[in-house]
Amino acid sequence: MEFLATFLFYAVCIFVLIAVHESGHYLAGLALGIPAHQMQIRLFTFPQHVALRYGDRWVSPTDYDPYAETVWKHLTTTRRVYLFVAGGLLLETVFTIIVAVSLVQLGWTGLALAVLSLSLVMDASYLLVDMVMALRTGHAWGDFSGMWFLTKLPTALLVLVLLAPRAALVLWLMA
């Protein structure tokens, strides 16, 4: 029974983190000028993503050329495209830290550690897969490589800013 409870906890946690991540892209898109009716959050597909309207159909980031064309059509500047791509990682990080700190305040340090660790493992795994696939395909494959192709130094710094607080909290809770 404990295994099932643990499995369900992690499955729900993964789903929530992905939903928050995709919501970050969606909210960034709205704030930057993509009309709501031109975006859809797709959580029950793989990979999960924010689909964009391209003519009479919806495209995902795996449809690289039409997706990139649509993003640039709406956002027009490198800075705005970068913020759209970073939006998921930013909201996910803020959400994870707020949840973890709240859990610690409630006395649930073990749950806070689990949420933080899962978030870090997910993002580190995604970073690795994203970069390998970007090298293989020759174009952006995911959020990290999308930001990297737009501007390198800010992306390297942002990755540190996104991962460091969660890693620091994990180390602090483990001490």
C-alpha positions as CSV (number, residue, x, y, z in Angstrom):
1,M,0.0,0.0,0.0
2,E,2.9,2.4,0.8
3,F,4.3,1.8,-2.7
4,L,1.0,2.6,-4.3
5,A,0.7,5.8,-2.3
6,T,4.3,6.8,-3.1
7,F,3.7,6.1,-6.8
8,L,0.5,8.1,-6.9
9,F,2.2,11.0,-5.1
10,Y,4.9,11.2,-7.6
11,A,2.6,10.7,-10.6
12,V,0.3,13.6,-9.4
13,C,3.4,15.7,-8.6
14,I,4.8,15.2,-12.1
15,F,1.4,16.0,-13.7
16,V,1.1,19.2,-11.6
17,L,4.6,20.4,-12.3
18,I,4.1,19.8,-16.1
19,A,0.7,21.6,-15.9
20,V,2.3,24.6,-14.1
21,H,5.1,24.6,-16.6
22,E,2.8,24.7,-19.6
23,S,0.7,27.3,-17.9
24,G,3.8,29.4,-17.6
25,H,4.3,29.3,-21.4
26,Y,0.6,30.1,-21.9
27,L,0.6,33.1,-19.5
28,A,3.8,34.4,-20.9
29,G,2.3,34.1,-24.4
30,L,-0.8,36.1,-23.3
31,A,1.3,38.8,-21.6
32,L,3.5,39.1,-24.6
33,G,0.7,39.4,-27.2
34,I,-0.4,36.0,-28.4
35,P,-4.2,36.0,-28.4
36,A,-5.8,33.4,-26.1
37,H,-7.7,31.9,-29.0
38,Q,-4.4,31.2,-30.8
39,M,-3.1,29.0,-28.0
40,Q,-4.1,25.7,-26.3
41,I,-2.5,23.9,-23.4
42,R,-2.1,20.2,-24.3
43,L,-1.5,18.1,-21.2
44,F,-2.7,14.7,-22.4
45,T,-0.4,14.4,-25.4
46,F,3.3,13.7,-25.5
47,P,5.2,15.9,-25.3
48,Q,2.9,18.2,-23.3
49,H,3.0,21.7,-24.9
50,V,1.2,24.9,-25.7
51,A,-0.2,24.3,-29.2
52,L,-0.4,27.4,-31.5
53,R,-2.9,28.0,-34.3
54,Y,-1.2,27.8,-37.7
55,G,-3.7,28.6,-40.4
56,D,-6.5,26.0,-40.0
57,R,-4.6,23.6,-37.7
58,W,-2.9,23.4,-34.4
59,V,0.9,22.9,-34.3
60,S,3.1,21.7,-31.5
61,P,6.8,22.6,-31.0
62,T,7.6,19.2,-32.6
63,D,6.4,20.8,-35.8
64,Y,9.4,23.0,-35.6
65,D,9.2,25.3,-38.7
66,P,5.4,26.2,-38.5
67,Y,5.6,26.5,-34.7
68,A,8.7,28.9,-34.9
69,E,7.1,30.9,-37.7
70,T,3.9,31.3,-35.6
71,V,5.8,32.3,-32.5
72,W,7.8,34.9,-34.4
73,K,4.7,36.2,-36.2
74,H,3.1,37.0,-32.9
75,L,6.1,38.1,-30.8
76,T,8.4,39.7,-33.4
77,T,11.4,40.3,-31.2
78,T,14.1,38.0,-29.7
79,R,13.4,39.3,-26.2
80,R,9.7,38.5,-26.4
81,V,10.3,35.0,-28.0
82,Y,12.9,34.3,-25.2
83,L,10.4,35.2,-22.5
84,F,7.7,33.0,-24.0
85,V,10.1,30.1,-24.1
86,A,11.4,30.8,-20.6
87,G,7.9,31.3,-19.2
88,G,7.3,27.6,-18.4
89,L,10.6,27.1,-16.6
90,L,10.2,30.4,-14.6
91,L,6.6,29.7,-13.4
92,E,7.5,26.0,-12.6
93,T,10.5,27.2,-10.5
94,V,8.6,29.8,-8.6
95,F,5.7,27.4,-8.0
96,T,8.0,24.7,-6.8
97,I,9.8,26.9,-4.3
98,I,6.6,28.3,-2.9
99,V,5.1,24.8,-2.5
100,A,8.3,23.6,-0.9
101,V,8.6,26.5,1.6
102,S,4.9,26.1,2.4
103,L,5.4,22.4,3.1
104,V,8.3,23.1,5.3
105,Q,6.3,25.7,7.2
106,L,3.6,23.1,7.7
107,G,6.2,20.6,9.1
108,W,6.2,18.4,6.0
109,T,9.9,18.5,5.3
110,G,9.9,15.1,3.6
111,L,7.3,16.1,1.1
112,A,9.1,19.4,0.5
113,L,12.3,17.5,-0.2
114,A,10.4,15.1,-2.5
115,V,8.8,17.9,-4.5
116,L,12.1,19.8,-4.9
117,S,14.1,16.7,-5.8
118,L,11.5,15.6,-8.4
119,S,11.5,19.1,-9.9
120,L,15.3,19.2,-10.1
121,V,15.5,15.7,-11.6
122,M,12.8,16.5,-14.2
123,D,14.5,19.7,-15.3
124,A,18.0,18.3,-15.3
125,S,16.8,15.3,-17.3
126,Y,15.0,17.6,-19.7
127,L,18.0,19.8,-20.1
128,L,20.2,16.8,-21.0
129,V,17.7,15.3,-23.5
130,D,16.9,18.8,-24.9
131,M,20.6,19.6,-25.6
132,V,21.3,16.1,-27.1
133,M,18.3,16.4,-29.4
134,A,19.2,20.0,-30.4
135,L,22.6,18.8,-31.4
136,R,21.1,15.9,-33.3
137,T,18.5,17.9,-35.2
138,G,20.5,21.1,-35.6
139,H,17.7,23.4,-34.3
140,A,16.0,24.1,-31.0
141,W,14.3,21.0,-29.6
142,G,12.9,22.2,-26.3
143,D,12.9,25.1,-23.9
144,F,16.6,25.1,-22.9
145,S,17.9,24.8,-26.4
146,G,15.3,27.3,-27.7
147,M,16.6,29.8,-25.3
148,W,20.2,28.8,-26.0
149,F,19.8,29.3,-29.8
150,L,18.3,32.8,-29.1
151,T,21.1,34.0,-26.7
152,K,23.7,32.0,-24.9
153,L,25.0,33.9,-21.9
154,P,21.6,34.9,-20.5
155,T,20.5,31.3,-21.0
156,A,23.5,29.9,-19.0
157,L,22.8,32.4,-16.3
158,L,19.0,31.7,-16.2
159,V,19.6,27.9,-16.0
160,L,21.8,28.6,-12.9
161,V,19.2,30.9,-11.4
162,L,16.5,28.3,-12.0
163,L,18.4,25.3,-10.6
164,A,20.4,26.8,-7.8
165,P,17.6,27.8,-5.4
166,R,16.0,24.4,-5.7
167,A,19.3,22.6,-5.2
168,A,20.2,24.9,-2.2
169,L,16.8,24.1,-0.6
170,V,17.4,20.3,-1.1
171,L,20.8,20.5,0.5
172,W,19.4,22.6,3.3
173,L,16.6,20.2,4.0
174,M,19.0,17.2,3.9
175,A,21.3,18.8,6.4
